[in-house]
Structure formats: C-alpha cells, structure tokens
Amino acid sequence: MHELFKDYPDVVSVEQVTEMLHVSLSFAYRLLRSGELPAKKVGSKYIIAKKSVIAFVCPEEKK
C-alpha cells in the first residue's frame, strides 16, 4: 500500500481531506462537487476513498 497519508483510514471525511490537502473546507467541497475528487454522498455527508485523494495528489499513481 502507498505510504502517502498512511495515518488516515481508508475512507475519509471532508474535514480529513482539508487536513490531508491543506485546503479550506469550501475548496474541498468545490473539488467534490466538480467531480475532481470522487466521493459518495451518504445522507448529507460525503465519504471519500483515501485512494481517490492519493490519485488526486499523484495522478501518475492512478490505476
């Protein structure tokens, strides 16, 4: 498994994405709404696969 973000669980929240990417909450939501960062909406919350965050940061790692 990739070592990037190893201290985060396999599925992260929007708040955790802001920590991981060092971005604001509004920017994180913009990434999710635009589809640049794939996520699933469960009820009123988004869940994001850690591998999607890694692929966003390192597109060459996308498989």
PEDADA-V876912 format. One record per pair of residues at least 12 apart in sequence whose ideal C-beta (glycine too) atoms are under 7 Angstrom apart, sorted by sequence separation. I is the first residue (numbers start at 0). J is the second residue. D is the distance in whole Angstrom. If there is no record, write none. Layout:
# PEDADA-V876912
i j d
I J D
I J D
This chain:
# PEDADA-V876912
i j d
7 19 6
13 27 5
31 45 5
37 51 5
4 19 6
13 28 7
36 51 6
36 52 7
13 31 7
36 55 5
35 55 7
16 47 6
13 45 5
19 52 6
10 46 5
11 47 5
16 52 6
10 47 7
10 48 6
11 49 6
9 48 7
10 49 7
9 49 5
8 49 7
11 52 7
7 49 6
4 49 6
4 52 7
4 53 7
3 53 5
1 53 6
3 56 7
1 60 7
